[in-house]
Amino acid sequence: MSVRKRIIELIAKNIKGVDVSTITNEHTLEDLGADSLDSVEIVLAIEQEFDIEIEDNEFDELQNFGKLVEYVEDMSQ
């Protein structure tokens, strides 16, 4: 399964009611309905799923879904 699909699954588990079929690279977690607690839970889930560590300052720079996927792809290689 691709990194993108795995992250979408994690988002769907943490944001109730999100329509994953509408997620584009430009969406932010806030656009998808995540509050700050949801965002933290998603980051923790991504770190566990991909066995990586995302620093707080790095996460702040990952402003949209596309950048998040690209970052995880780079870190998990």
C-alpha positions in Angstrom: 0.0 0.0 0.0 1.3 3.5 -0.8 2.4 6.0 1.8 -0.4 8.3 0.6 -3.1 5.6 1.2 -1.7 4.6 4.5 -1.7 8.2 5.7 -5.3 8.7 4.4 -6.3 5.6 6.5 -4.7 7.1 9.6 -6.5 10.4 9.0 -9.8 8.6 8.6 -9.3 6.8 11.9 -8.6 10.1 13.7 -11.0 12.5 12.1 -14.6 11.3 12.3 -16.7 11.9 9.2 -13.9 12.9 6.9 -14.6 12.1 3.2 -11.3 10.6 2.3 -12.2 10.5 -1.4 -12.0 14.3 -1.5 -8.5 14.7 0.1 -6.2 16.6 -2.2 -2.5 17.5 -1.8 -3.5 21.1 -0.9 -5.7 20.2 2.1 -4.5 20.9 5.6 -5.5 18.8 8.5 -7.6 21.7 9.6 -9.4 21.7 6.2 -10.3 18.1 6.9 -11.8 18.9 10.3 -8.9 18.2 12.6 -8.4 20.2 15.8 -5.1 20.4 17.5 -5.6 17.2 19.5 -6.5 15.3 16.3 -3.4 16.7 14.6 -1.2 15.4 17.5 -2.8 12.0 17.4 -2.4 11.8 13.6 1.3 12.7 13.9 1.8 10.1 16.6 0.0 7.5 14.4 2.2 8.4 11.4 5.3 8.1 13.5 4.3 4.6 14.7 3.1 3.4 11.3 6.3 4.4 9.5 8.8 4.1 12.4 9.9 7.7 12.0 10.1 10.8 14.3 8.5 14.1 13.2 9.9 17.0 15.2 7.4 19.7 16.1 9.1 22.4 14.1 9.2 20.1 11.1 5.5 19.3 11.4 4.7 23.0 11.5 6.4 23.4 8.1 4.3 20.5 6.6 1.5 22.8 5.7 -0.6 20.5 3.6 -1.3 16.9 2.9 1.0 16.7 -0.2 4.0 18.0 1.8 3.2 15.6 4.6 3.2 12.6 2.2 6.4 13.7 0.6 8.1 14.2 4.0 7.0 10.7 5.2 8.2 9.1 1.9 11.6 10.8 2.3 11.9 9.8 5.9 10.9 6.2 5.6 13.3 5.3 2.8 
